[in-house]
């Protein structure tokens, strides 16, 4: 196993849930930053997110700019939001945490 494969398998997983907007993104932002400081990237599981607005997308883009961000669990209606805004072409999206872990950097 190569060094990059070992690093991918050890990426921390951050889980987000519920409705995400400007009023409650602070804790997720802190958690993503902390995870990014300890590893070469972060896996963000959004399978339990029921709503997200542009501030959430902004957080994802900022995180992507500072670390390797891998998104998992994208489902309706967020998949439509990602597509409409075009972040689906910028961010790496995977169906499961397992698939995100084994993907090459």
N, CA, C and O atoms as a MOPAC input file, in Angstrom:
PM7 MOZYME 1SCF
protein

 N      0.85500 1    -1.17300 1     0.00000 1
 C      0.00000 1     0.00000 1     0.00000 1
 C      0.89800 1     1.23200 1     0.00000 1
 O      1.84100 1     1.32000 1     0.78700 1
 N      0.60300 1     2.18000 1    -0.88200 1
 C      1.41000 1     3.38700 1    -0.97400 1
 C      1.10900 1     4.33900 1     0.18200 1
 O      0.11300 1     4.18900 1     0.89000 1
 N      1.97900 1     5.30300 1     0.35200 1
 C      1.79800 1     6.29300 1     1.41300 1
 C      0.50500 1     7.07800 1     1.22200 1
 O     -0.20500 1     7.34300 1     2.19100 1
 N      0.19000 1     7.45700 1    -0.02900 1
 C     -1.04200 1     8.21800 1    -0.27000 1
 C     -2.27800 1     7.37600 1     0.00200 1
 O     -3.29200 1     7.90300 1     0.45900 1
 N     -2.21200 1     6.06700 1    -0.27100 1
 C     -3.35400 1     5.19300 1     0.02400 1
 C     -3.55400 1     5.07200 1     1.53200 1
 O     -4.68900 1     5.07300 1     2.00700 1
 N     -2.45200 1     4.96600 1     2.29300 1
 C     -2.56800 1     4.90900 1     3.75500 1
 C     -3.15200 1     6.21400 1     4.29000 1
 O     -3.98500 1     6.20100 1     5.19600 1
 N     -2.71500 1     7.33400 1     3.72900 1
 C     -3.21900 1     8.63600 1     4.18400 1
 C     -4.71200 1     8.75600 1     3.90200 1
 O     -5.45200 1     9.27800 1     4.73600 1
 N     -5.16800 1     8.28300 1     2.74100 1
 C     -6.58900 1     8.35200 1     2.40800 1
 C     -7.42800 1     7.52300 1     3.36500 1
 O     -8.53200 1     7.91900 1     3.73700 1
 N     -6.90100 1     6.37200 1     3.76200 1
 C     -7.64600 1     5.49100 1     4.66400 1
 C     -7.73700 1     6.07200 1     6.06800 1
 O     -8.60900 1     5.67600 1     6.84200 1
 N     -6.85300 1     7.00600 1     6.40900 1
 C     -6.86000 1     7.57600 1     7.75600 1
 C     -7.52000 1     8.95200 1     7.81400 1
 O     -7.45200 1     9.62200 1     8.84500 1
 N     -8.14600 1     9.37700 1     6.74600 1
 C     -8.81000 1    10.68000 1     6.75700 1
 C     -9.92600 1    10.69400 1     7.79500 1
 O    -10.71000 1     9.74900 1     7.88100 1
 N    -10.00000 1    11.76700 1     8.58300 1
 C    -11.09000 1    11.85700 1     9.55500 1
 C    -12.43100 1    12.06400 1     8.85800 1
 O    -12.50900 1    12.65700 1     7.78200 1
 N    -13.47100 1    11.56600 1     9.49200 1
 C    -14.82700 1    11.72700 1     8.97200 1
 C    -15.57800 1    12.69000 1     9.88300 1
 O    -15.66000 1    12.48700 1    11.09400 1
 N    -16.12100 1    13.73900 1     9.27800 1
 C    -16.97100 1    14.69900 1     9.97700 1
 C    -18.38300 1    14.47400 1     9.46600 1
 O    -18.59600 1    14.33700 1     8.26100 1
 N    -19.34200 1    14.43500 1    10.37000 1
 C    -20.73100 1    14.19000 1     9.98600 1
 C    -21.56500 1    15.43100 1    10.24800 1
 O    -21.50700 1    16.02200 1    11.32600 1
 N    -22.34100 1    15.81400 1     9.24500 1
 C    -23.26100 1    16.94500 1     9.37000 1
 C    -24.68800 1    16.41600 1     9.27200 1
 O    -24.94100 1    15.42400 1     8.58900 1
 N    -25.61900 1    17.08000 1     9.95900 1
 C    -27.01000 1    16.61500 1     9.94200 1
 C    -27.96100 1    17.79400 1    10.09600 1
 O    -27.59700 1    18.85700 1    10.59800 1
 N    -29.18700 1    17.57100 1     9.64900 1
 C    -30.24000 1    18.56700 1     9.83000 1
 C    -30.18000 1    19.69500 1     8.82100 1
 O    -29.62300 1    19.55400 1     7.73300 1
 N    -30.76800 1    20.82000 1     9.20700 1
 C    -30.77800 1    22.01500 1     8.37100 1
 C    -29.53000 1    22.83400 1     8.65000 1
 O    -29.21900 1    23.12500 1     9.80500 1
 N    -28.80600 1    23.21200 1     7.58800 1
 C    -27.56600 1    23.96900 1     7.74700 1
 C    -27.67600 1    25.31100 1     7.05200 1
 O    -27.88700 1    25.39400 1     5.84200 1
 N    -27.52700 1    26.36400 1     7.85100 1
 C    -27.54500 1    27.71400 1     7.31100 1
 C    -26.64400 1    28.59800 1     8.16200 1
 O    -25.96100 1    28.10800 1     9.06100 1
 N    -26.63900 1    29.88700 1     7.88300 1
 C    -25.73600 1    30.81900 1     8.56900 1
 C    -25.90500 1    30.80800 1    10.08000 1
 O    -24.95800 1    31.10600 1    10.80800 1
 N    -27.08900 1    30.47300 1    10.55900 1
 C    -27.34300 1    30.53900 1    11.99600 1
 C    -26.71700 1    29.38900 1    12.78600 1
 O    -26.59700 1    29.48100 1    14.00700 1
 N    -26.31800 1    28.31000 1    12.11100 1
 C    -25.81900 1    27.15900 1    12.86800 1
 C    -24.59200 1    26.46700 1    12.26200 1
 O    -24.28400 1    25.33400 1    12.63100 1
 N    -23.89300 1    27.12900 1    11.34200 1
 C    -22.73500 1    26.50600 1    10.69800 1
 C    -21.45200 1    26.59600 1    11.51100 1
 O    -20.48500 1    25.90000 1    11.20200 1
 N    -21.41900 1    27.42400 1    12.52900 1
 C    -20.19600 1    27.63200 1    13.31000 1
 C    -19.55800 1    26.34800 1    13.81800 1
 O    -18.36800 1    26.13400 1    13.59000 1
 N    -20.30600 1    25.48900 1    14.49800 1
 C    -19.70100 1    24.25100 1    15.00200 1
 C    -19.15200 1    23.34000 1    13.89900 1
 O    -18.10700 1    22.71500 1    14.08100 1
 N    -19.83700 1    23.26000 1    12.77100 1
 C    -19.35100 1    22.43700 1    11.65900 1
 C    -18.06300 1    23.03300 1    11.09800 1
 O    -17.12500 1    22.30100 1    10.78300 1
 N    -18.01600 1    24.33200 1    10.97600 1
 C    -16.82000 1    25.01600 1    10.49200 1
 C    -15.63000 1    24.69600 1    11.40000 1
 O    -14.55100 1    24.35200 1    10.91600 1
 N    -15.82500 1    24.80600 1    12.69600 1
 C    -14.76500 1    24.51700 1    13.66200 1
 C    -14.31700 1    23.06100 1    13.54800 1
 O    -13.12000 1    22.77100 1    13.56100 1
 N    -15.26700 1    22.16400 1    13.43700 1
 C    -14.94300 1    20.73900 1    13.35100 1
 C    -14.16500 1    20.41400 1    12.07600 1
 O    -13.21500 1    19.63200 1    12.10700 1
 N    -14.56800 1    21.01700 1    10.95600 1
 C    -13.85000 1    20.79000 1     9.70000 1
 C    -12.42600 1    21.33600 1     9.77300 1
 O    -11.48600 1    20.68600 1     9.31700 1
 N    -12.26900 1    22.52100 1    10.34300 1
 C    -10.93700 1    23.11800 1    10.47300 1
 C    -10.04000 1    22.25500 1    11.35700 1
 O     -8.87700 1    22.02100 1    11.02800 1
 N    -10.57700 1    21.78700 1    12.46600 1
 C     -9.79300 1    20.95900 1    13.38000 1
 C     -9.37400 1    19.65200 1    12.71100 1
 O     -8.23700 1    19.20800 1    12.86700 1
 N    -10.28500 1    19.04400 1    11.97500 1
 C     -9.97100 1    17.79100 1    11.28100 1
 C     -8.90800 1    18.02700 1    10.20600 1
 O     -8.00700 1    17.20700 1    10.03100 1
 N     -9.01300 1    19.13500 1     9.49600 1
 C     -8.05800 1    19.44800 1     8.43200 1
 C     -6.66000 1    19.70700 1     8.98600 1
 O     -5.67100 1    19.47900 1     8.29000 1
 N     -6.56500 1    20.17400 1    10.21300 1
 C     -5.26300 1    20.43600 1    10.82300 1
 C     -4.54000 1    19.15800 1    11.21200 1
 O     -3.31900 1    19.16400 1    11.37100 1
 N     -5.27000 1    18.06600 1    11.36900 1
 C     -4.66200 1    16.81900 1    11.83900 1
 C     -4.45400 1    15.79400 1    10.74300 1
 O     -3.87400 1    14.73900 1    11.00000 1
 N     -4.90500 1    16.06600 1     9.53400 1
 C     -4.80600 1    15.08800 1     8.45400 1
 C     -4.62700 1    15.79700 1     7.11600 1
 O     -4.73800 1    17.02000 1     7.02300 1
 N     -4.35100 1    15.01400 1     6.09500 1
 C     -4.14300 1    15.58600 1     4.76400 1
 C     -5.44400 1    15.93800 1     4.05700 1
 O     -5.42900 1    16.55000 1     2.98900 1
 N     -6.56400 1    15.55400 1     4.64700 1
 C     -7.86100 1    15.83800 1     4.06500 1
 C     -8.96400 1    15.47400 1     5.03100 1
 O     -8.71100 1    15.01600 1     6.14500 1
 N    -10.19900 1    15.68300 1     4.58800 1
 C    -11.36100 1    15.43900 1     5.43400 1
 C    -12.46300 1    14.80900 1     4.58500 1
 O    -12.67900 1    15.19300 1     3.43500 1
 N    -13.14500 1    13.84500 1     5.16800 1
 C    -14.34600 1    13.27300 1     4.55400 1
 C    -15.53400 1    13.88200 1     5.29800 1
 O    -15.61700 1    13.79200 1     6.52300 1
 N    -16.44100 1    14.49400 1     4.56300 1
 C    -17.63400 1    15.08800 1     5.15600 1
 C    -18.85400 1    14.28400 1     4.73500 1
 O    -19.19900 1    14.22700 1     3.55500 1
 N    -19.49900 1    13.66500 1     5.71100 1
 C    -20.71000 1    12.87300 1     5.46300 1
 C    -21.91800 1    13.78300 1     5.62100 1
 O    -22.21400 1    14.25400 1     6.71900 1
 N    -22.61300 1    14.02400 1     4.51800 1
 C    -23.78600 1    14.90600 1     4.54500 1
 C    -25.08200 1    14.12700 1     4.29100 1
 O    -26.09800 1    14.71100 1     3.91600 1
 N    -25.04000 1    12.82700 1     4.49400 1
 C    -26.22000 1    12.00000 1     4.20300 1
 C    -27.41600 1    12.34100 1     5.07900 1
 O    -28.54900 1    12.04300 1     4.70100 1
 N    -27.19800 1    12.95600 1     6.23700 1
 C    -28.30200 1    13.31300 1     7.13000 1
 C    -28.66000 1    14.79800 1     7.06500 1
 O    -29.42900 1    15.28500 1     7.89300 1
 N    -28.11200 1    15.51400 1     6.09700 1
 C    -28.44800 1    16.93300 1     5.92800 1
 C    -29.76800 1    17.02900 1     5.16600 1
 O    -29.92200 1    16.43700 1     4.09800 1
 N    -30.71100 1    17.77300 1     5.72200 1
 C    -32.03400 1    17.89000 1     5.11100 1
 C    -32.22900 1    19.19500 1     4.34200 1
 O    -33.09200 1    19.28800 1     3.46900 1
 N    -31.41800 1    20.20600 1     4.67500 1
 C    -31.48500 1    21.50000 1     3.99800 1
 C    -30.13600 1    22.18000 1     4.14100 1
 O    -29.48300 1    22.07300 1     5.18000 1
 N    -29.72200 1    22.87700 1     3.09700 1
 C    -28.50700 1    23.67700 1     3.16900 1
 C    -28.66200 1    24.87600 1     2.24300 1
 O    -29.31300 1    24.80400 1     1.20100 1
 N    -28.04300 1    25.98300 1     2.65500 1
 C    -28.13200 1    27.18200 1     1.83200 1
 C    -26.73900 1    27.56900 1     1.32200 1
 O    -25.78600 1    26.79900 1     1.43700 1
 N    -26.64400 1    28.76300 1     0.76400 1
 C    -25.38800 1    29.20400 1     0.15600 1
 C    -24.26100 1    29.34200 1     1.17100 1
 O    -23.09400 1    29.21500 1     0.79900 1
 N    -24.56400 1    29.59500 1     2.42900 1
 C    -23.49500 1    29.69600 1     3.42800 1
 C    -22.84000 1    28.32300 1     3.64700 1
 O    -21.63800 1    28.24400 1     3.89800 1
 N    -23.61300 1    27.26700 1     3.55300 1
 C    -23.06600 1    25.92200 1     3.63700 1
 C    -22.16100 1    25.65300 1     2.43800 1
 O    -21.06200 1    25.12100 1     2.59400 1
 N    -22.61800 1    26.01800 1     1.25000 1
 C    -21.79600 1    25.83000 1     0.05400 1
 C    -20.50900 1    26.63600 1     0.15600 1
 O    -19.44400 1    26.16500 1    -0.24500 1
 N    -20.60300 1    27.84200 1     0.68600 1
 C    -19.42600 1    28.67700 1     0.89100 1
 C    -18.43800 1    27.98400 1     1.82600 1
 O    -17.23500 1    27.99400 1     1.56900 1
 N    -18.93200 1    27.38500 1     2.90200 1
 C    -18.08400 1    26.64900 1     3.83500 1
 C    -17.38900 1    25.49000 1     3.12000 1
 O    -16.19900 1    25.25700 1     3.33300 1
 N    -18.10600 1    24.77700 1     2.29100 1
 C    -17.51100 1    23.66000 1     1.56400 1
 C    -16.40500 1    24.13300 1     0.63300 1
 O    -15.34300 1    23.51500 1     0.56100 1
 N    -16.64800 1    25.21000 1    -0.06900 1
 C    -15.64900 1    25.74200 1    -1.00300 1
 C    -14.41500 1    26.22900 1    -0.24200 1
 O    -13.28900 1    25.96800 1    -0.66500 1
 N    -14.61300 1    26.92900 1     0.86900 1
 C    -13.47000 1    27.39300 1     1.67900 1
 C    -12.67400 1    26.20800 1     2.20800 1
 O    -11.44300 1    26.23500 1     2.20300 1
 N    -13.36100 1    25.17600 1     2.66000 1
 C    -12.67800 1    23.98900 1     3.16900 1
 C    -11.90100 1    23.31400 1     2.04600 1
 O    -10.75700 1    22.90100 1     2.23400 1
 N    -12.52400 1    23.20700 1     0.88800 1
 C    -11.88200 1    22.61300 1    -0.29300 1
 C    -10.60500 1    23.36900 1    -0.67100 1
 O     -9.64700 1    22.75600 1    -1.14300 1
 N    -10.57900 1    24.66500 1    -0.47600 1
 C     -9.41400 1    25.46900 1    -0.81900 1
 C     -8.23700 1    25.22800 1     0.12700 1
 O     -7.09000 1    25.49400 1    -0.23000 1
 N     -8.51900 1    24.72400 1     1.33000 1
 C     -7.46500 1    24.54200 1     2.33400 1
 C     -7.05400 1    23.09500 1     2.56100 1
 O     -6.00000 1    22.84100 1     3.14300 1
 N     -7.85100 1    22.15600 1     2.12300 1
 C     -7.55200 1    20.75000 1     2.34200 1
 C     -8.26100 1    19.91400 1     1.29400 1
 O     -9.10800 1    20.42100 1     0.55800 1
 N     -7.92500 1    18.66200 1     1.22400 1
 C     -8.62700 1    17.76900 1     0.31500 1
 C     -9.96100 1    17.38300 1     0.95900 1
 O     -9.98900 1    16.64000 1     1.94000 1
 N    -11.04600 1    17.88200 1     0.41300 1
 C    -12.38300 1    17.62400 1     0.94200 1
 C    -13.06700 1    16.57500 1     0.08100 1
 O    -13.15100 1    16.70700 1    -1.14000 1
 N    -13.55000 1    15.53800 1     0.73600 1
 C    -14.31500 1    14.48900 1     0.05600 1
 C    -15.70100 1    14.45000 1     0.67600 1
 O    -15.84400 1    14.23600 1     1.88000 1
 N    -16.71200 1    14.65600 1    -0.13900 1
 C    -18.10000 1    14.69500 1     0.30400 1
 C    -18.72400 1    13.31800 1     0.08700 1
 O    -18.53500 1    12.71100 1    -0.96800 1
 N    -19.45700 1    12.82700 1     1.06900 1
 C    -20.18400 1    11.57300 1     0.90400 1
 C    -21.64300 1    11.75900 1     1.30700 1
 O    -21.98100 1    12.61500 1     2.12500 1
 N    -22.49300 1    10.93200 1     0.70900 1
 C    -23.90200 1    10.90900 1     1.08800 1
 C    -24.75300 1    11.99400 1     0.45900 1
 O    -25.80100 1    12.34700 1     1.00100 1
 N    -24.32800 1    12.52600 1    -0.66600 1
 C    -25.12300 1    13.56000 1    -1.33600 1
 C    -26.42300 1    12.93700 1    -1.83400 1
 O    -26.41600 1    11.93700 1    -2.55200 1
 N    -27.53300 1    13.54500 1    -1.44100 1
 C    -28.84600 1    13.03700 1    -1.84700 1
 C    -29.79700 1    14.22000 1    -2.01000 1
 O    -29.47500 1    15.34000 1    -1.61200 1
 N    -30.96600 1    13.97000 1    -2.59300 1
 C    -31.93100 1    15.06700 1    -2.76500 1
 C    -32.29300 1    15.67600 1    -1.41700 1
 O    -32.36900 1    14.95900 1    -0.41900 1
 N    -32.51200 1    16.94700 1    -1.37200 1
 C    -32.44800 1    17.94500 1    -2.44700 1
 C    -31.06900 1    18.57200 1    -2.62800 1
 O    -30.89500 1    19.41800 1    -3.50500 1
 N    -30.08400 1    18.17500 1    -1.81600 1
 C    -28.76700 1    18.78500 1    -1.93400 1
 C    -28.09200 1    18.49100 1    -3.26600 1
 O    -27.34600 1    19.33100 1    -3.76800 1
 N    -28.33200 1    17.32900 1    -3.84700 1
 C    -27.70400 1    17.03500 1    -5.13400 1
 C    -28.15100 1    18.03800 1    -6.19000 1
 O    -27.36800 1    18.43600 1    -7.05100 1
 N    -29.40000 1    18.43700 1    -6.11700 1
 C    -29.90200 1    19.44900 1    -7.07000 1
 C    -29.23100 1    20.79200 1    -6.82800 1
 O    -28.83800 1    21.47000 1    -7.77800 1
 N    -29.09700 1    21.18200 1    -5.57000 1
 C    -28.42300 1    22.43300 1    -5.22800 1
 C    -26.97300 1    22.40200 1    -5.72300 1
 O    -26.51000 1    23.37000 1    -6.32600 1
 N    -26.26100 1    21.31300 1    -5.47700 1
 C    -24.87800 1    21.18600 1    -5.93400 1
 C    -24.80100 1    21.35300 1    -7.44800 1
 O    -23.91700 1    22.04000 1    -7.95900 1
 N    -25.73100 1    20.72100 1    -8.16100 1
 C    -25.73600 1    20.77700 1    -9.62200 1
 C    -26.08100 1    22.18600 1   -10.12600 1
 O    -25.41500 1    22.70500 1   -11.02200 1
 N    -27.11200 1    22.79800 1    -9.55300 1
 C    -27.52500 1    24.13200 1   -10.00500 1
 C    -26.42400 1    25.17000 1    -9.83200 1
 O    -26.22900 1    26.03500 1   -10.68600 1
 N    -25.71400 1    25.07300 1    -8.72400 1
 C    -24.66100 1    26.04100 1    -8.42800 1
 C    -23.34800 1    25.66400 1    -9.12400 1
 O    -22.49300 1    26.52100 1    -9.34900 1
 N    -23.19700 1    24.40000 1    -9.45800 1
 C    -22.00700 1    23.94700 1   -10.15800 1
 C    -20.90200 1    23.41500 1    -9.26300 1
 O    -19.81600 1    23.10000 1    -9.75000 1
 N    -21.15500 1    23.30800 1    -7.96400 1
 C    -20.10300 1    22.79100 1    -7.08500 1
 C    -19.90000 1    21.29400 1    -7.25800 1
 O    -18.89300 1    20.75300 1    -6.80100 1
 N    -20.83100 1    20.62100 1    -7.90700 1
 C    -20.65400 1    19.18900 1    -8.16800 1
 C    -19.47500 1    18.93700 1    -9.10600 1
 O    -18.93700 1    17.83000 1    -9.13200 1
 N    -19.06400 1    19.94600 1    -9.87400 1
 C    -17.90300 1    19.80500 1   -10.74800 1
 C    -16.61300 1    20.21300 1   -10.04700 1
 O    -15.52300 1    19.91100 1   -10.53200 1
 N    -16.72600 1    20.89200 1    -8.91800 1
 C    -15.56300 1    21.35800 1    -8.15700 1
 C    -15.19100 1    20.39500 1    -7.03400 1
 O    -14.01500 1    20.09500 1    -6.82900 1
 N    -16.18800 1    19.91800 1    -6.31700 1
 C    -15.96200 1    19.07300 1    -5.14900 1
 C    -15.96500 1    17.59700 1    -5.53000 1
 O    -16.63700 1    17.18800 1    -6.47700 1
 N    -15.20900 1    16.81100 1    -4.78300 1
 C    -15.18700 1    15.36100 1    -4.99700 1
 C    -16.29900 1    14.74500 1    -4.16800 1
 O    -16.32000 1    14.87300 1    -2.94300 1
 N    -17.23000 1    14.06900 1    -4.85100 1
 C    -18.40000 1    13.49800 1    -4.20500 1
 C    -18.37900 1    11.97600 1    -4.39500 1
 O    -18.13900 1    11.46900 1    -5.49200 1
 N    -18.63700 1    11.26800 1    -3.29500 1
 C    -18.63100 1     9.81000 1    -3.29900 1
 C    -19.91400 1     9.30000 1    -2.66200 1
 O    -20.49200 1     9.97600 1    -1.81100 1
 N    -20.36500 1     8.12100 1    -3.06100 1
 C    -21.59400 1     7.57000 1    -2.47600 1
 C    -21.43900 1     7.17700 1    -1.00300 1
 O    -22.37000 1     7.33000 1    -0.21300 1
 N    -20.24400 1     6.66500 1    -0.63700 1
 C    -20.05400 1     6.15900 1     0.72300 1
 C    -18.69800 1     6.57800 1     1.27900 1
 O    -17.79600 1     6.96900 1     0.53800 1
 N    -18.57700 1     6.48700 1     2.59800 1
 C    -17.29800 1     6.77100 1     3.25500 1
 C    -16.23600 1     5.78600 1     2.77000 1
 O    -15.09400 1     6.17200 1     2.52000 1
 N    -16.61100 1     4.53100 1     2.64000 1
 C    -15.65500 1     3.51200 1     2.18100 1
 C    -15.07000 1     3.87100 1     0.81700 1
 O    -13.86600 1     3.73200 1     0.60200 1
 N    -15.90900 1     4.32600 1    -0.09800 1
 C    -15.42100 1     4.70800 1    -1.42200 1
 C    -14.56000 1     5.96000 1    -1.36900 1
 O    -13.58700 1     6.07700 1    -2.11400 1
 N    -14.90900 1     6.88900 1    -0.50000 1
 C    -14.09700 1     8.09400 1    -0.34200 1
 C    -12.72500 1     7.74600 1     0.22000 1
 O    -11.72200 1     8.35100 1    -0.16100 1
 N    -12.68000 1     6.78500 1     1.11200 1
 C    -11.39900 1     6.38100 1     1.72500 1
 C    -10.43800 1     5.74900 1     0.72600 1
 O     -9.23200 1     5.98500 1     0.79300 1
 N    -10.96500 1     4.94600 1    -0.20300 1
 C    -10.07600 1     4.23300 1    -1.12100 1
 C     -9.76300 1     5.02500 1    -2.38800 1
 O     -8.94200 1     4.57900 1    -3.19000 1
 N    -10.38000 1     6.16800 1    -2.59200 1
 C    -10.12300 1     6.98100 1    -3.77700 1
 C     -8.70800 1     7.55800 1    -3.70300 1
 O     -8.20600 1     7.88900 1    -2.62900 1
 N     -8.10100 1     7.66600 1    -4.84400 1
 C     -6.76500 1     8.27400 1    -4.91200 1
 C     -6.87800 1     9.77200 1    -4.69900 1
 O     -7.86900 1    10.40000 1    -5.07100 1
 N     -5.85100 1    10.32200 1    -4.09900 1
 C     -5.80500 1    11.77400 1    -3.84000 1
 C     -5.80400 1    12.57300 1    -5.10700 1
 O     -5.76800 1    13.80300 1    -5.06100 1

